[in-house]
Amino acid sequence: MIRVLLTDDHPVVRFGLRTILEAEPDLSVVGECGSGSEAVRLAAELAPDVVLMDLKMPGMDGATATAQVVAGTACRVVVLTTFATDGDILRAIEAGATAYLLKDAPSEELIEAVRAAARGQTVLASPVATKLVSAVQRPGLSAREAEVLGLVARGLSNVAISQELSVSEATVKSHLLHVFTKLDVSDRTAAVTVAMSRGWLPPLM
């Protein structure tokens, strides 16, 4: 019997997952919770074989919870989320997730992913695998892009950055657009966060 812990901040989603999983003779839901911190606590307390983990939850997010679950228990983590940006995928995989599925996956795919994860096999939804390969193959930041983003991390505006580097504001904006594309983000804060998580920028002191 494969023991499963459900983690999602929406009770209706948890009910649906429980219904799907418990219809299988070899799967048993041993607990459920609505936050990352609860997932860490219950994973240690209940010792499930697999934790189904949402990513976006109040308080501790799913990637952080995944890292703590993997570090503190023998549980396998299957990420089940609506989010599939490069940053989300990389954070989850780097945290130790065994599988990464999207919530629109067929129930059969979810069931097989849970079974595979329990065996220690990696499972990635097709769109996720494509994005992960693209992210890994995508080149890092150029020296100038890293310099511009480093100044963004220090809180400088585009105007201040242009003055600091003796370039036009349009050039600064162009560098930032290239950074956003490479990191698959849409704003400055997310760019800094993702670049730091990948080691492309030093952490702020």
ChimeraX commands (.cxc) that place a marker at each C-alpha (Angstrom):
marker #1 position 0.00,0.00,0.00 radius 0.5
marker #1 position 1.36,3.43,-1.00 radius 0.5
marker #1 position 0.65,6.01,1.69 radius 0.5
marker #1 position -0.02,9.55,0.42 radius 0.5
marker #1 position -0.14,12.96,2.12 radius 0.5
marker #1 position -2.13,15.69,0.31 radius 0.5
marker #1 position -0.97,19.31,0.52 radius 0.5
marker #1 position -3.09,22.02,-1.11 radius 0.5
marker #1 position -4.66,25.16,0.32 radius 0.5
marker #1 position -7.99,24.47,-1.42 radius 0.5
marker #1 position -10.18,21.92,0.42 radius 0.5
marker #1 position -12.17,21.15,-2.74 radius 0.5
marker #1 position -8.95,20.21,-4.56 radius 0.5
marker #1 position -7.90,17.96,-1.69 radius 0.5
marker #1 position -11.33,16.28,-1.72 radius 0.5
marker #1 position -11.03,15.59,-5.44 radius 0.5
marker #1 position -7.53,14.19,-5.07 radius 0.5
marker #1 position -8.57,11.98,-2.16 radius 0.5
marker #1 position -11.50,10.63,-4.18 radius 0.5
marker #1 position -9.27,9.81,-7.15 radius 0.5
marker #1 position -6.47,8.20,-5.16 radius 0.5
marker #1 position -8.55,6.18,-2.72 radius 0.5
marker #1 position -10.43,4.56,-5.60 radius 0.5
marker #1 position -7.19,2.68,-6.29 radius 0.5
marker #1 position -6.59,-0.52,-4.26 radius 0.5
marker #1 position -2.89,0.21,-3.72 radius 0.5
marker #1 position -3.17,3.88,-2.70 radius 0.5
marker #1 position -4.16,5.26,0.70 radius 0.5
marker #1 position -4.45,8.92,1.74 radius 0.5
marker #1 position -3.11,9.09,5.29 radius 0.5
marker #1 position -3.46,12.84,5.82 radius 0.5
marker #1 position -4.06,16.23,4.25 radius 0.5
marker #1 position -3.12,19.84,4.97 radius 0.5
marker #1 position -3.28,23.32,3.50 radius 0.5
marker #1 position 0.19,24.80,3.97 radius 0.5
marker #1 position 3.85,24.03,3.47 radius 0.5
marker #1 position 4.66,24.16,7.17 radius 0.5
marker #1 position 1.88,21.66,7.92 radius 0.5
marker #1 position 3.22,19.40,5.17 radius 0.5
marker #1 position 6.67,19.37,6.76 radius 0.5
marker #1 position 5.18,18.54,10.17 radius 0.5
marker #1 position 2.83,15.82,8.91 radius 0.5
marker #1 position 5.45,14.24,6.65 radius 0.5
marker #1 position 7.64,13.71,9.72 radius 0.5
marker #1 position 4.70,12.58,11.87 radius 0.5
marker #1 position 2.87,10.28,9.42 radius 0.5
marker #1 position 5.84,9.05,7.33 radius 0.5
marker #1 position 3.91,8.77,4.04 radius 0.5
marker #1 position 5.57,7.29,0.98 radius 0.5
marker #1 position 4.53,10.20,-1.25 radius 0.5
marker #1 position 3.59,13.83,-0.58 radius 0.5
marker #1 position 1.44,15.55,-3.20 radius 0.5
marker #1 position 2.58,19.18,-2.98 radius 0.5
marker #1 position 1.04,22.37,-4.34 radius 0.5
marker #1 position 3.52,25.22,-4.95 radius 0.5
marker #1 position 1.60,28.41,-4.20 radius 0.5
marker #1 position 0.27,28.38,-0.65 radius 0.5
marker #1 position 0.06,30.93,2.16 radius 0.5
marker #1 position 3.08,31.04,4.45 radius 0.5
marker #1 position 5.74,28.51,3.47 radius 0.5
marker #1 position 5.56,27.78,-0.25 radius 0.5
marker #1 position 5.68,24.34,-1.80 radius 0.5
marker #1 position 9.28,24.46,-3.01 radius 0.5
marker #1 position 10.56,25.40,0.45 radius 0.5
marker #1 position 8.39,22.71,2.03 radius 0.5
marker #1 position 9.63,20.17,-0.52 radius 0.5
marker #1 position 13.26,20.86,0.39 radius 0.5
marker #1 position 12.50,20.40,4.10 radius 0.5
marker #1 position 10.46,17.23,3.55 radius 0.5
marker #1 position 13.17,15.68,1.39 radius 0.5
marker #1 position 15.91,16.68,3.83 radius 0.5
marker #1 position 14.09,15.41,6.91 radius 0.5
marker #1 position 12.26,12.27,5.74 radius 0.5
marker #1 position 12.33,9.44,3.23 radius 0.5
marker #1 position 9.19,10.77,1.53 radius 0.5
marker #1 position 9.03,11.33,-2.21 radius 0.5
marker #1 position 7.43,14.61,-3.29 radius 0.5
marker #1 position 5.14,14.94,-6.30 radius 0.5
marker #1 position 4.50,18.57,-7.19 radius 0.5
marker #1 position 0.96,19.11,-8.48 radius 0.5
marker #1 position 0.34,22.71,-9.47 radius 0.5
marker #1 position -1.19,25.06,-12.01 radius 0.5
marker #1 position 2.17,26.84,-12.42 radius 0.5
marker #1 position 4.78,25.84,-14.99 radius 0.5
marker #1 position 7.17,28.77,-15.38 radius 0.5
marker #1 position 10.87,27.99,-15.67 radius 0.5
marker #1 position 11.50,29.47,-12.23 radius 0.5
marker #1 position 8.80,27.37,-10.55 radius 0.5
marker #1 position 9.99,24.18,-12.23 radius 0.5
marker #1 position 13.65,24.70,-11.44 radius 0.5
marker #1 position 12.98,25.61,-7.81 radius 0.5
marker #1 position 10.87,22.49,-7.30 radius 0.5
marker #1 position 13.36,20.16,-8.99 radius 0.5
marker #1 position 16.29,21.72,-7.16 radius 0.5
marker #1 position 14.36,21.31,-3.89 radius 0.5
marker #1 position 14.22,17.57,-4.53 radius 0.5
marker #1 position 10.79,16.92,-6.07 radius 0.5
marker #1 position 10.60,13.48,-7.70 radius 0.5
marker #1 position 7.75,14.42,-10.03 radius 0.5
marker #1 position 6.16,17.59,-11.41 radius 0.5
marker #1 position 2.62,17.49,-12.79 radius 0.5
marker #1 position 0.07,20.12,-13.75 radius 0.5
marker #1 position -3.41,20.11,-12.25 radius 0.5
marker #1 position -5.01,19.62,-15.64 radius 0.5
marker #1 position -3.31,16.21,-15.95 radius 0.5
marker #1 position -5.65,13.22,-16.46 radius 0.5
marker #1 position -6.35,11.26,-13.28 radius 0.5
marker #1 position -4.63,8.19,-14.76 radius 0.5
marker #1 position -1.43,10.20,-15.22 radius 0.5
marker #1 position -1.59,11.40,-11.62 radius 0.5
marker #1 position -2.13,7.89,-10.27 radius 0.5
marker #1 position 0.78,6.47,-12.26 radius 0.5
marker #1 position 3.00,9.39,-11.21 radius 0.5
marker #1 position 2.31,8.64,-7.55 radius 0.5
marker #1 position 3.17,4.98,-8.07 radius 0.5
marker #1 position 6.31,5.84,-10.02 radius 0.5
marker #1 position 7.41,8.38,-7.38 radius 0.5
marker #1 position 6.97,5.76,-4.67 radius 0.5
marker #1 position 9.42,3.60,-6.65 radius 0.5
marker #1 position 11.84,6.54,-6.85 radius 0.5
marker #1 position 11.25,7.23,-10.54 radius 0.5
marker #1 position 11.18,10.77,-11.90 radius 0.5
marker #1 position 8.02,11.87,-13.71 radius 0.5
marker #1 position 7.63,15.18,-15.54 radius 0.5
marker #1 position 4.55,16.32,-17.43 radius 0.5
marker #1 position 5.40,16.85,-21.11 radius 0.5
marker #1 position 5.10,20.67,-21.01 radius 0.5
marker #1 position 7.21,20.72,-17.87 radius 0.5
marker #1 position 9.93,18.52,-19.38 radius 0.5
marker #1 position 10.07,20.78,-22.43 radius 0.5
marker #1 position 10.42,23.90,-20.31 radius 0.5
marker #1 position 13.05,22.26,-18.09 radius 0.5
marker #1 position 15.22,21.26,-21.06 radius 0.5
marker #1 position 14.83,24.76,-22.51 radius 0.5
marker #1 position 15.80,26.38,-19.21 radius 0.5
marker #1 position 18.87,24.18,-18.80 radius 0.5
marker #1 position 20.02,24.79,-22.35 radius 0.5
marker #1 position 19.33,28.53,-22.29 radius 0.5
marker #1 position 22.53,30.57,-21.86 radius 0.5
marker #1 position 23.10,32.52,-18.70 radius 0.5
marker #1 position 23.27,36.27,-18.41 radius 0.5
marker #1 position 25.90,38.22,-20.27 radius 0.5
marker #1 position 28.35,40.23,-18.20 radius 0.5
marker #1 position 26.47,43.47,-18.93 radius 0.5
marker #1 position 23.07,41.91,-18.22 radius 0.5
marker #1 position 24.33,40.60,-14.89 radius 0.5
marker #1 position 25.76,44.03,-14.11 radius 0.5
marker #1 position 22.44,45.73,-14.87 radius 0.5
marker #1 position 20.47,43.19,-12.85 radius 0.5
marker #1 position 22.92,43.52,-9.98 radius 0.5
marker #1 position 22.19,47.24,-9.86 radius 0.5
marker #1 position 18.45,46.49,-9.96 radius 0.5
marker #1 position 19.00,44.22,-6.96 radius 0.5
marker #1 position 20.61,47.16,-5.15 radius 0.5
marker #1 position 17.42,49.16,-5.72 radius 0.5
marker #1 position 18.57,51.48,-8.52 radius 0.5
marker #1 position 16.04,52.78,-11.05 radius 0.5
marker #1 position 16.61,52.54,-14.80 radius 0.5
marker #1 position 17.65,56.19,-14.86 radius 0.5
marker #1 position 20.15,55.67,-12.02 radius 0.5
marker #1 position 21.52,52.55,-13.72 radius 0.5
marker #1 position 22.00,54.43,-16.99 radius 0.5
marker #1 position 23.95,57.11,-15.13 radius 0.5
marker #1 position 25.99,54.52,-13.22 radius 0.5
marker #1 position 26.99,52.68,-16.41 radius 0.5
marker #1 position 27.14,55.73,-18.70 radius 0.5
marker #1 position 24.62,54.26,-21.14 radius 0.5
marker #1 position 21.20,55.39,-22.30 radius 0.5
marker #1 position 18.05,54.48,-20.41 radius 0.5
marker #1 position 16.84,52.70,-23.57 radius 0.5
marker #1 position 19.93,50.47,-23.42 radius 0.5
marker #1 position 19.18,49.60,-19.80 radius 0.5
marker #1 position 15.60,48.70,-20.73 radius 0.5
marker #1 position 16.86,46.54,-23.60 radius 0.5
marker #1 position 19.20,44.62,-21.29 radius 0.5
marker #1 position 16.37,44.07,-18.81 radius 0.5
marker #1 position 14.05,42.77,-21.54 radius 0.5
marker #1 position 16.70,40.23,-22.53 radius 0.5
marker #1 position 17.05,39.24,-18.86 radius 0.5
marker #1 position 13.27,38.81,-18.50 radius 0.5
marker #1 position 13.22,36.56,-21.58 radius 0.5
marker #1 position 16.11,34.39,-20.38 radius 0.5
marker #1 position 14.59,33.99,-16.91 radius 0.5
marker #1 position 10.98,33.63,-18.11 radius 0.5
marker #1 position 9.78,36.40,-15.80 radius 0.5
marker #1 position 7.86,39.64,-16.32 radius 0.5
marker #1 position 9.16,42.01,-13.66 radius 0.5
marker #1 position 12.35,43.23,-11.96 radius 0.5
marker #1 position 11.74,41.61,-8.58 radius 0.5
marker #1 position 11.12,38.18,-10.09 radius 0.5
marker #1 position 14.23,38.55,-12.28 radius 0.5
marker #1 position 16.43,39.24,-9.27 radius 0.5
marker #1 position 14.89,36.37,-7.28 radius 0.5
marker #1 position 15.24,33.79,-10.06 radius 0.5
marker #1 position 18.77,34.89,-11.00 radius 0.5
marker #1 position 19.88,34.52,-7.38 radius 0.5
marker #1 position 18.23,31.09,-7.08 radius 0.5
marker #1 position 20.22,29.94,-10.14 radius 0.5
marker #1 position 23.47,31.38,-8.85 radius 0.5
marker #1 position 23.66,33.98,-11.64 radius 0.5
marker #1 position 23.76,36.79,-9.09 radius 0.5
marker #1 position 25.41,36.84,-5.65 radius 0.5
marker #1 position 22.96,37.04,-2.72 radius 0.5
marker #1 position 22.34,40.49,-1.30 radius 0.5
marker #1 position 24.42,41.32,1.77 radius 0.5
marker link #1:1,2 radius 0.2
marker link #1:2,3 radius 0.2
marker link #1:3,4 radius 0.2
marker link #1:4,5 radius 0.2
marker link #1:5,6 radius 0.2
marker link #1:6,7 radius 0.2
marker link #1:7,8 radius 0.2
marker link #1:8,9 radius 0.2
marker link #1:9,10 radius 0.2
marker link #1:10,11 radius 0.2
marker link #1:11,12 radius 0.2
marker link #1:12,13 radius 0.2
marker link #1:13,14 radius 0.2
marker link #1:14,15 radius 0.2
marker link #1:15,16 radius 0.2
marker link #1:16,17 radius 0.2
marker link #1:17,18 radius 0.2
marker link #1:18,19 radius 0.2
marker link #1:19,20 radius 0.2
marker link #1:20,21 radius 0.2
marker link #1:21,22 radius 0.2
marker link #1:22,23 radius 0.2
marker link #1:23,24 radius 0.2
marker link #1:24,25 radius 0.2
marker link #1:25,26 radius 0.2
marker link #1:26,27 radius 0.2
marker link #1:27,28 radius 0.2
marker link #1:28,29 radius 0.2
marker link #1:29,30 radius 0.2
marker link #1:30,31 radius 0.2
marker link #1:31,32 radius 0.2
marker link #1:32,33 radius 0.2
marker link #1:33,34 radius 0.2
marker link #1:34,35 radius 0.2
marker link #1:35,36 radius 0.2
marker link #1:36,37 radius 0.2
marker link #1:37,38 radius 0.2
marker link #1:38,39 radius 0.2
marker link #1:39,40 radius 0.2
marker link #1:40,41 radius 0.2
marker link #1:41,42 radius 0.2
marker link #1:42,43 radius 0.2
marker link #1:43,44 radius 0.2
marker link #1:44,45 radius 0.2
marker link #1:45,46 radius 0.2
marker link #1:46,47 radius 0.2
marker link #1:47,48 radius 0.2
marker link #1:48,49 radius 0.2
marker link #1:49,50 radius 0.2
marker link #1:50,51 radius 0.2
marker link #1:51,52 radius 0.2
marker link #1:52,53 radius 0.2
marker link #1:53,54 radius 0.2
marker link #1:54,55 radius 0.2
marker link #1:55,56 radius 0.2
marker link #1:56,57 radius 0.2
marker link #1:57,58 radius 0.2
marker link #1:58,59 radius 0.2
marker link #1:59,60 radius 0.2
marker link #1:60,61 radius 0.2
marker link #1:61,62 radius 0.2
marker link #1:62,63 radius 0.2
marker link #1:63,64 radius 0.2
marker link #1:64,65 radius 0.2
marker link #1:65,66 radius 0.2
marker link #1:66,67 radius 0.2
marker link #1:67,68 radius 0.2
marker link #1:68,69 radius 0.2
marker link #1:69,70 radius 0.2
marker link #1:70,71 radius 0.2
marker link #1:71,72 radius 0.2
marker link #1:72,73 radius 0.2
marker link #1:73,74 radius 0.2
marker link #1:74,75 radius 0.2
marker link #1:75,76 radius 0.2
marker link #1:76,77 radius 0.2
marker link #1:77,78 radius 0.2
marker link #1:78,79 radius 0.2
marker link #1:79,80 radius 0.2
marker link #1:80,81 radius 0.2
marker link #1:81,82 radius 0.2
marker link #1:82,83 radius 0.2
marker link #1:83,84 radius 0.2
marker link #1:84,85 radius 0.2
marker link #1:85,86 radius 0.2
marker link #1:86,87 radius 0.2
marker link #1:87,88 radius 0.2
marker link #1:88,89 radius 0.2
marker link #1:89,90 radius 0.2
marker link #1:90,91 radius 0.2
marker link #1:91,92 radius 0.2
marker link #1:92,93 radius 0.2
marker link #1:93,94 radius 0.2
marker link #1:94,95 radius 0.2
marker link #1:95,96 radius 0.2
marker link #1:96,97 radius 0.2
marker link #1:97,98 radius 0.2
marker link #1:98,99 radius 0.2
marker link #1:99,100 radius 0.2
marker link #1:100,101 radius 0.2
marker link #1:101,102 radius 0.2
marker link #1:102,103 radius 0.2
marker link #1:103,104 radius 0.2
marker link #1:104,105 radius 0.2
marker link #1:105,106 radius 0.2
marker link #1:106,107 radius 0.2
marker link #1:107,108 radius 0.2
marker link #1:108,109 radius 0.2
marker link #1:109,110 radius 0.2
marker link #1:110,111 radius 0.2
marker link #1:111,112 radius 0.2
marker link #1:112,113 radius 0.2
marker link #1:113,114 radius 0.2
marker link #1:114,115 radius 0.2
marker link #1:115,116 radius 0.2
marker link #1:116,117 radius 0.2
marker link #1:117,118 radius 0.2
marker link #1:118,119 radius 0.2
marker link #1:119,120 radius 0.2
marker link #1:120,121 radius 0.2
marker link #1:121,122 radius 0.2
marker link #1:122,123 radius 0.2
marker link #1:123,124 radius 0.2
marker link #1:124,125 radius 0.2
marker link #1:125,126 radius 0.2
marker link #1:126,127 radius 0.2
marker link #1:127,128 radius 0.2
marker link #1:128,129 radius 0.2
marker link #1:129,130 radius 0.2
marker link #1:130,131 radius 0.2
marker link #1:131,132 radius 0.2
marker link #1:132,133 radius 0.2
marker link #1:133,134 radius 0.2
marker link #1:134,135 radius 0.2
marker link #1:135,136 radius 0.2
marker link #1:136,137 radius 0.2
marker link #1:137,138 radius 0.2
marker link #1:138,139 radius 0.2
marker link #1:139,140 radius 0.2
marker link #1:140,141 radius 0.2
marker link #1:141,142 radius 0.2
marker link #1:142,143 radius 0.2
marker link #1:143,144 radius 0.2
marker link #1:144,145 radius 0.2
marker link #1:145,146 radius 0.2
marker link #1:146,147 radius 0.2
marker link #1:147,148 radius 0.2
marker link #1:148,149 radius 0.2
marker link #1:149,150 radius 0.2
marker link #1:150,151 radius 0.2
marker link #1:151,152 radius 0.2
marker link #1:152,153 radius 0.2
marker link #1:153,154 radius 0.2
marker link #1:154,155 radius 0.2
marker link #1:155,156 radius 0.2
marker link #1:156,157 radius 0.2
marker link #1:157,158 radius 0.2
marker link #1:158,159 radius 0.2
marker link #1:159,160 radius 0.2
marker link #1:160,161 radius 0.2
marker link #1:161,162 radius 0.2
marker link #1:162,163 radius 0.2
marker link #1:163,164 radius 0.2
marker link #1:164,165 radius 0.2
marker link #1:165,166 radius 0.2
marker link #1:166,167 radius 0.2
marker link #1:167,168 radius 0.2
marker link #1:168,169 radius 0.2
marker link #1:169,170 radius 0.2
marker link #1:170,171 radius 0.2
marker link #1:171,172 radius 0.2
marker link #1:172,173 radius 0.2
marker link #1:173,174 radius 0.2
marker link #1:174,175 radius 0.2
marker link #1:175,176 radius 0.2
marker link #1:176,177 radius 0.2
marker link #1:177,178 radius 0.2
marker link #1:178,179 radius 0.2
marker link #1:179,180 radius 0.2
marker link #1:180,181 radius 0.2
marker link #1:181,182 radius 0.2
marker link #1:182,183 radius 0.2
marker link #1:183,184 radius 0.2
marker link #1:184,185 radius 0.2
marker link #1:185,186 radius 0.2
marker link #1:186,187 radius 0.2
marker link #1:187,188 radius 0.2
marker link #1:188,189 radius 0.2
marker link #1:189,190 radius 0.2
marker link #1:190,191 radius 0.2
marker link #1:191,192 radius 0.2
marker link #1:192,193 radius 0.2
marker link #1:193,194 radius 0.2
marker link #1:194,195 radius 0.2
marker link #1:195,196 radius 0.2
marker link #1:196,197 radius 0.2
marker link #1:197,198 radius 0.2
marker link #1:198,199 radius 0.2
marker link #1:199,200 radius 0.2
marker link #1:200,201 radius 0.2
marker link #1:201,202 radius 0.2
marker link #1:202,203 radius 0.2
marker link #1:203,204 radius 0.2
marker link #1:204,205 radius 0.2
view
